[in-house]
Each structure stands twice: as C-alpha cells, then as structure tokens.
Amino acid sequence: MCEEIDERVDAFLTRPIEGEWPYLWIDATYLKVRQGGRIVSVAVTIAVGVNTDGRREVLGMAIGPSEAETFWTDFLRGLVRRGLAGVKLVISDAHEGIKAATARVLSTT
C-alpha cells in the first residue's frame, strides 16, 4: 500500500506542467523530521499557480535543508523543466533566497 501511495505522489510531483501560469505563489514552512536517528528541521516548499483560465493548482513541492537561494533555484528550475511557463508575478514572503532565485530562473519579480 505504501509503495502505491509513493508512486502516486511521485507521479503528481513529476507530472508535466502545461499552459501558462501567470501567477505563482511560493513559500516554505519548517517541520521536524527524523533523519539518521536524530530530529532535525527541514524546509517544506510549495508552489501554487493560477493559469490563464483562473484555475489554481499545486504545481510542486519539495523538502530541503533550508530556504537558501540554491535550494529555491533548484526547486524553480525543476518546475521550469516540467513546463512551467508564462510567470508574470511571483507572490512570496520576500525571503532573500526566493527573490534571488526568482530573478535568476523566472526573470520576474
């Protein structure tokens, strides 16, 4: 059962992103997880887009060690590789890592 759920989640997170998504909300929150017998904080990032038809959809999610620019850059590049296009406005909490990655990857503010 767990393998089936893992496959479904992986399919969702790697599906192609089609069409244009002019509005993109991105943010992260921190959760405690068990890694190697220790409890550590990890950043859980999410991207929610609105397409040209006005439909809102979760486009991606990732887990990483922090909200550093390199992590956000990799996250956004992954969305672009899957087809994210047409982003005109990114809505976020203006974290420095987000701002730098957004400018670099999406050429937007």
C-alpha positions in Angstrom: 0.0 0.0 0.0 2.8 2.5 0.9 4.6 1.8 -2.4 1.4 2.5 -4.3 1.0 5.8 -2.4 4.6 6.7 -3.1 4.2 6.1 -6.8 1.1 8.3 -6.9 2.8 11.1 -5.0 5.9 10.8 -7.3 3.6 10.9 -10.4 1.9 14.0 -9.1 5.1 15.8 -8.3 6.8 15.0 -11.6 3.8 15.4 -14.0 4.2 17.8 -16.9 3.0 21.4 -16.3 1.1 22.6 -19.3 0.0 26.0 -20.4 0.8 29.4 -19.0 0.8 30.2 -15.3 1.0 34.0 -14.8 0.7 33.9 -11.0 2.8 31.8 -8.8 2.7 31.6 -5.0 5.8 30.1 -3.4 6.5 29.6 0.3 8.1 27.3 2.8 7.5 26.1 6.3 9.7 24.1 8.6 8.9 20.7 10.0 10.7 18.4 12.4 11.7 15.1 10.8 13.7 12.1 11.9 16.9 11.6 10.0 19.6 9.1 10.9 18.1 8.7 14.4 18.0 12.5 15.1 15.3 15.0 14.9 16.1 17.9 12.5 14.2 20.8 10.9 13.7 20.8 7.2 12.1 23.3 4.8 9.0 22.1 3.0 8.4 24.3 -0.1 5.3 24.5 -2.2 4.4 26.3 -5.4 0.7 27.1 -6.2 0.0 28.6 -9.6 -3.0 30.2 -11.3 -3.3 29.6 -15.0 -4.8 31.8 -17.7 -8.3 30.2 -17.2 -8.1 31.2 -13.5 -7.6 27.6 -12.3 -5.5 27.3 -9.2 -3.3 24.2 -8.8 -0.5 22.9 -6.7 2.4 22.8 -9.1 5.2 21.4 -7.0 6.5 20.6 -3.5 10.0 19.8 -2.2 11.8 19.2 1.0 15.3 20.6 1.7 17.6 21.6 4.4 16.8 25.3 4.3 15.4 28.2 2.2 18.8 29.1 0.8 19.0 30.6 -2.7 20.5 27.3 -4.1 17.5 25.3 -2.9 14.9 27.7 -4.3 16.9 27.9 -7.6 16.8 24.1 -7.9 13.1 24.0 -7.0 12.2 26.6 -9.6 14.4 25.0 -12.3 12.6 21.7 -11.7 9.2 23.4 -12.3 10.5 25.0 -15.5 11.9 21.7 -16.7 8.4 20.2 -16.2 6.9 23.0 -18.3 6.2 26.0 -16.0 5.9 29.0 -18.4 4.3 32.4 -18.6 5.0 33.5 -15.0 4.5 37.3 -14.7 4.2 37.7 -10.9 5.6 35.6 -8.0 3.9 36.1 -4.7 6.1 35.2 -1.6 7.3 36.5 1.7 10.2 38.2 0.0 12.8 35.9 1.5 16.2 36.8 0.0 16.7 33.3 -1.3 13.3 33.4 -3.1 13.9 36.8 -4.6 17.3 35.9 -6.0 16.2 32.5 -7.3 13.0 34.0 -8.9 15.0 36.7 -10.7 17.6 34.1 -11.9 15.2 31.4 -13.0 12.0 33.1 -13.9 13.3 36.6 -14.8 10.4 38.1 -12.9 9.8 39.8 -9.5 
